Amino acid sequence: MADVAYDAILGSGNTLRQIIRSSFNPGTNIITGRASGAPDPSELYGGAAEPTVSLESLDINGILTILSVTAGSGLITSGITVPYNKRANGATFASGSSHYTITCTRGLAVPRSFTASQDGEGAQGTVDVMLLSSDGTNPVADNVNQALAAQAYNAAFTLGEVHADGSEIADVVSVTVDTGIRIATRRYKGLELSDSARTLWNALRRSVLSRRISTR
């Protein structure tokens, strides 16, 4: 790949570090228009869209600082930047203003899951950032020839003891915590994207902790 994940900015002063995977899904639905009884489409339209950035990070401290796992989400109104670091042929990375970013003014960040395993590279968390429009039009901008801020390393965590009802569960080799958060989206006036931060809600929470135990 020509570009790799880089520290993401989730609102003013909030940097999520140690990102190992980053992806963007425009979440666009296509509406097909057909003449009466016709098997083939006459026209295609862009329908409802839910643009989302998904981040996987080893920066557990950062996730828990930026987001509230108890409340279930974090509303961002001061800018979101998801950068990608451009590789350099025959070297490591390009310098200067040669990188790529995805930006949006507002969004709703939701912690999806946390995992840790024996002998793994470290505990990691998954965060989805649903990007919000201010007027029902596309809220996302993609930007080339961008400079990147300096990175820093926070800390890493790994699997520890697992307890239930005050007693340790023996021989646990992996743990997954699914926050179980589900988001409801409200659209109106024929708009294709959520046009207000008030139209995304935490609809449901059903947290689940799963563990895998080594048999002896």
Secondary structure, DSSP 8 states (H G I E B T S, - for coil): --EEE--EEESTT-EE--EEEEEEE--EEEEEE--TT-SS-SEEEEEEE--EEEEEES-HHHHHHHS-TTT--EEE-S-EEEEEEEB-TTSSB--SS-EEEEEESEEEEEEEEEEEETTSS--EEEEEEEEE-SSSS---EEEEEE----------------EETTEE-TTEEEEEEE---EEEE---TT-SS--SGGGEEEEE---EEEEEE---
